[in-house]
Amino acid sequence: MKYLITLAAAIAMPITAAAGKPGVDAFFDAMAIGVPPGQQSQFVVGDNLAGYFEGYTQSYDRGAGYTIRNASVFEGYATFVNRTPNERTRSSEQVLPYGHRVRHAGGAIEEMALLSKKHALAIRLTNPADAELTVQALLKAPGAIRRDGDVIVVAPADATGLFTALAANRPFVLGDGLALRSAQAVRDMTVVVAFGDTAAQASERALAQVKLEPIDAERKALYEALTKSYLSTSDAEYNKALNWAKAASRMFVVEEFGTGIWAGLPWFRDNWGRDTFIALPGTLLVSGQFDDAKAVLSNFARYQNLRAPRDKEYGRIPNRVAAGDSIIYNTVDGTPWMLREAFEYIQYTGDKAFARQMYQLALPYFDGALANYADRDGLLAHDSADTWMDARIDNKDPWSARGPRAVEIQALWHTALKTGAWLATHAGDTARARQWNALAAKARRSFFKLYWDGSIMADRLRDDASRDTKIRPNQLMLVSIPFDDFIPPVVQARVTRNAVSELLYPYGIASLSQNDPYFHPRHENPAFHHKDAAYHQGTIWGWNAGFTVTALNKFGYQDLAWKLSQNLGRQILGLGTLGNMSELLDALPGDDGKLTPSGTWAQSWSVAEYARNGYQDYVGFRPRLLENTLAFTPAIPAAWSDFHAALPFGAADSIDIDFHRVGKQQHWKLRLNGAAPRKVSFNFLNGDKSRSQLAFELAPGKPALLVTDGGKATVNGKPLAVRPRQASYAGEIGELVFQTPRRYRAGDFPMLESKDALKGIVERKEYR
């Protein structure tokens, strides 16, 4: 009876403010990354249109400033109290997902926010006592300056530039160098700097924003976007890194070429097909930004290659959408990734109407792929540099050949065929559904026969059909991307063991084993090679950690995955660009033991995969609304004693979860917010790393308490039917630990024995 009373109380107990979402101020206070005086650290925020602001702490003008398209229009700013400059280099600073905040010794506080979708930024200066306050804008190349009533208008230096307009929320006088000084003593002053194609447009934007409290409005809007989905665990540092990953991912969503996702900053400011759809679930699906996800998919669909006469790339979506006519289609996996994410979007939202649009995209895609790239084994052939490992020597020979049949391309091909078959069935085209399902089955049979020898999975098949058995992380995508089990679970387990034990360092997974003769320990090492030689030959790619965590969690190795996630979180919060992740890391730490970021200093899919892991792999939420099911495949780290999650799905529905450990039991309190009941499916881990399956109905507004314990489960105190779902593969996998990085000694690595060693191998046609 005591247990029943406790249970009833637990079910009825509302989610408290402490367990639920914090308020706006508390949320951003928890996210703030503090930087002590004297430390210059890079930070970046985006405007979600076609621009971004790159700055450095403790500096007025270091970094590109506000860049719109390809032009830097705003360098930075300075502030003054009673005409005395606030010395930012001596002040403590906080980096925030919308900008930064500086606290000066005299009590003055300056705060800058880049305003989303406004072509404007706002600067607010506050002081504890009335004073003459000044905000000075630093422009890269100002033209003629004039005052037009309450607005200062700056003409561009040349005919191709943008007009700048400055407005303030207080009466002001214009001093030297675009310094707006309050006309009387005040305690706060906000200046908006806006940009436009004409003086009138820039002025209108500045005046519209300054009438608001633009920084507060930006904080509130960003808070709503970042907390539409929400995950707060018992680990505060992880929560902070996760929220930063979501904010950083959101920063890359832009409108420059239609709704899209930039690949990276500063030089990948284009919409890349492969990168976009790898980043899409962590950027827009787990965050509940479903309208944007649909817009990204629809935008890429309109660029599909439907040229007549048909060429070899017919039916593909672009590899890259950029300014001008530079739309290229040389990617084998962009369209399969897109079809996969279209199906995942439909599962998250139940948007069956969108399936018709994607079916129209699938028709020419499969026509082109089957005519030009499908081989007699039913597999998908491709050029050696048309996978994500795409670097070439002088745009010719590949640095790391993976043609003509790479391992992950076949998994994506199978997934695309199965997705296409579903789309065809939904459209009533049973003939194509049968055809594509049959092709998927053939690809699956051929793949298993040709790639797996019973102990090692090939990374690719060479032109002569021989197996390339270099140990690379690509094989882990056999666990993370299939439509269903492309290969048997026991083989997935062995693949996981082989790849993780050889490649996974505490800070990321290498693109090639450190024991391989082609391994390059450093990305940029000009004394020995061009950086592209190392790009995919050992260098660590941040996004690869995402599918690694997925694979580990599937088989009950979430505690190792959790250690990796903790280390990646520390990179987000303190390595390189604060609050973001670089494209790459050197495979081996420096002589001082420190990690060296490389490539782009902010990369979309790196942070997107970190965000996706939290929701899809630890909490395990992957809705299947085509079956009216909220599906969970959780892998909760032992370090998590509790967590609260808000998980959106459908048109405007969500499910709230409060999780607690009670001894060996897991207590899941679930509350459905929506109009219709849903089936809840749980595929949960047992102590021996096997998985069990259960299901029950959840009605809106009626919380349920699910308790799992040793392969048994109850909901609201009533026993549930539990069946085996996945055997334990702990015997196959064994103990997994991080690989120990070798010391960097040039003489220990064949690729550092001579200048351009790999280039010579490739050019002599000796690459294997």
Residue, then its C-alpha position, 0 to 999 in steps of 0.5 A: m500500500k505504501y508503494l501504491i501511495t508513492l506511485a500515485a503521488a509520483i504520477a500526479m506530481p507536476i513537473t516543477a520549475a527546477a525540473g522543467k525549463p528555466g526562465v530566459d535570464a537563467f537559461f542564458d546565464a547558464m550558457a554564458i562562457g566566461v573569458p577572463p581579462g586579457q584572453q582573446s578568444q574567437f566567437v561567432v554568431g549568425d543572422n540566419l539570412a546571409g551573414y555572420f559576426e566573427g569577433y574576439t573577446q578583449s578586442y574592439d576590432r579583431g576578426a571579420g566583424y559582421t560579414i554579409r554575403n562576402a563583404s565585411v560591413f561592420e568591424g566592431y564597436a567601442t563604448f565610453v562613459n563620460r567620454t572615458p573609454n571602457e577598456r575591454t582588454r581589462s574587463s571580464e567578458q561573456v560569450l553568448p549565443y547571440g553575441h557577447r557581454v562585457r562587464h567593466a571595472g567601473g560597473a558599466i556593462e556593454e552587450m552586443a546582439l546580432l539580430s536574427k533575420k534583421h540585417a542589423l545588430a544592437i549594442r546596449l551600454t548601461n551604467p550604475a549612475d547617470a552619465e553621458l554614454t557613447v557608443q562608437a561604431l567601427l565600420k570597415a570602409p565608410g563612405a559619406i556620412r549624413r544625419d537624417g533626423d533620428v538616423i545617421v546614414v552612411a553611404p557605401a564606399d563603392a557602388t556594390g556595397l550596402f548602406t548603413a544606418l544607426a539609430a539610438n533609443r535616446p536623443f544623441v549628438l554625433g561625435d567624431g568617427l560615428a560616435l553616438r553620444s547621449a544628449q543628456a546623462v542617462r543610465d542606458m543607451t541602445v544603438v542599432v546598426a542596420f544595413g540595406d541596399t538603399a539608404a531608406q531600407a537601412s534607415e527603416r530597419a534601424l528605426a524599427q528595431v530601436k523602438l523595441e528593446p532589440i536585445d531583449a527581443e532577440r534573447k526571448a526569440l532565441y530562447e523560444a527556439l532553443t527550448k522548443s526541444y529541451l534536455s537537462t541532465s544531472d550534468a550541468e557542463y553537458n547541458k551547457a555544451l548541448n545547448w551551445a551545439k543547438a545554438a551553433s547549429r541554428m546559426f548555420v540556417v540561412e536564406e541566401f540561396g533559399t532556405g539552407i544550411w551553410a556547411g562551415l565558416p569562413w569558406f564553406r558559406d554555401n549549401w552543400g547537399r551532403d553536409t546539409f542533410i547530415a546536419l539536418p536532423g541535429t539542426l532542425l528535427v531534434s530541435g522541433q524546427f519542422d517548418d525550416a526542415k521542410a523548407v530546406l528539403s523543398n529548396f534543394a528539390r528545386y535544384q534537382n538536375l532535370r536537364a535535357p538531354r540527360d547527363k550522367e548526373y541526371g536526377r541528383i540534387p546538387n553537391r553545392v548551391a552557391a552564388g551565380d551559376s556555380i551549382i555542381y552535382n558531383t556527389v554520389d551520396g547527396t540525394p540518398w542522404m536527402l531521401r533519408e532525411a525526407f523520410e525522417y522528417i515525415q516520421y517526425t511530423g506525420d506530413k504525408a502530403f510532403a511524401r508526394q513531393m519527395y516521390q516526384l524527386a525520387l523518380p528521376y533520381f532512380d532513373g538516373a542512378l540506375a541508368n548510369y551508376a548501378d552495377r550488375d551486383g545491384l550496388l552503386a558505383h561512383d567516382s573515387a572522390d565523390t564520397w565525403m572523402d572528396a579531396r583531389i590533387d590539383n582537382k584531378d587524382p583523389w588523395s584518398a581513393r574510395g571508388p568505385r564502391a565505398v562501404e557507406i554509399q551502399a548502405l545509403w543506396h539501400t536506404a534510398l531504395k527502401t525509402g523510394a519504395w515507401l514513397a512509391t507505395h504511398a503514391g499508389d505506384t505499386a510497380r515501382a515499389r516492387q522494383w525498388n524493394a527488389l533492387a534493395a534486396k539485391a544490393r543487400r545480398s551482394f553487399f554482404k557477400l562482397y564486403w564481409d569476409g567473416s572478420i573484417m568489413a571492407d571500406r570499399l571495393r577497388d576497380d578490380a573488385s578486390r577488398d580495400t580493408k583500411i580501417r576507417p570509420n565509414q563502416l560504422m555508418l552500417v549501424s547508423i544509417p540503414f532503413d532497417d538492418f542492412i547487415p545482421p546485428v552480429v556483424q554490426a557488433r563486430v564492425t563496431r568493435n573493429a572500428v572503435s578499438e582501432l580508431l577512437y581516441p578520447y577526443g574523436i574518431a580518426s579517419l584512418s588507423q594510426n597504424d596504417p602506412y598512409f596515416h598522417p598525424r597532423h593536418e597542416n604539416p607543410a614541411f612534409h605534405h599539402k594539408d589535403a594529403a592528410y585531410h582524410q588520412g587520419t585527421i579527425w572529423g568532428w561529425n564522425a563522432g556522431f555516428t560513432v556514438t549511435a553505434l556504441n549506444k545501440f549495443g549498450y556501450q553508452d558509458l564509453a560514448w558518454k566519455l567521448s561526448q563529455n570531451l567533445g563538450r569541452q571542445i565546444l566550450g573551450l577549444g578554438t571558436l567558443g561555443n562551436m566546433s571546428e571541422l577537424l582536429d589533428a589526429l595526434p595531440g601536440d607535444d604539449g598534449k594539447l589538441t589542434p583544431s584545423g579546417t573551418w573554425a566553425q562547422s555545421w555537421s560537427v555541432a549538429e551531430y553533437a545535438r542529435n546524439g543527445y536526443q536521438d541516441y541517449v534519450g533515444f527519441r525517434p518518432r514514427l508518426l506513420e505508425n502513430t508511435l513515439a519510439f524510444t531506443p534509450a541508452i542512458p549513461a550511468a552518470w545520469s541520475d536524472f534528466h528532464a526532456a521536452l520532445p516536439f513532434g507532429a504539427a504542434d505536439s510534444i512529450d515531456i519526460d522526467f527520468h530518475r534512477v531508483g537503485k537499478q530501476q529506471h523511472w520514466k514519467l511521461r506526459l503527452n501534450g497534444a490532442a490524440p493518444r499515441k502508442v509509446s514503444f520502448n526498446f530498452l537496454n538490460g544489464d547484460k547489454s541485450r535489449s527488450q521491447l515494450a509498448f503501451e498507449l499514452a493519452p494526452g494530459k494523463p501522465a504515465l510512470l514507466v518503470t523498467d527493472g531487469g528486463k521487466a516493466t510496469v506502467n502506473g504499477k501494472p505489469l507490461a508485456v516485455r519481449p526480447r528485442q536484441a540479443s547481447y553482443a557483449g561477447e562479440i564486442g568485448e571491452l572497449v576502451f579509447q585508443t592511445p594516441r602515438r607520440y608524434r615523431a616524424g621518423d615513426f610514420p611512413m608518410l613523413e619519411s620524405k616530402d610529399a610521400l603520398k602525392g608520389i604514391v598517388e601520381r605513380k598509380e601505386y595507391r592501394 
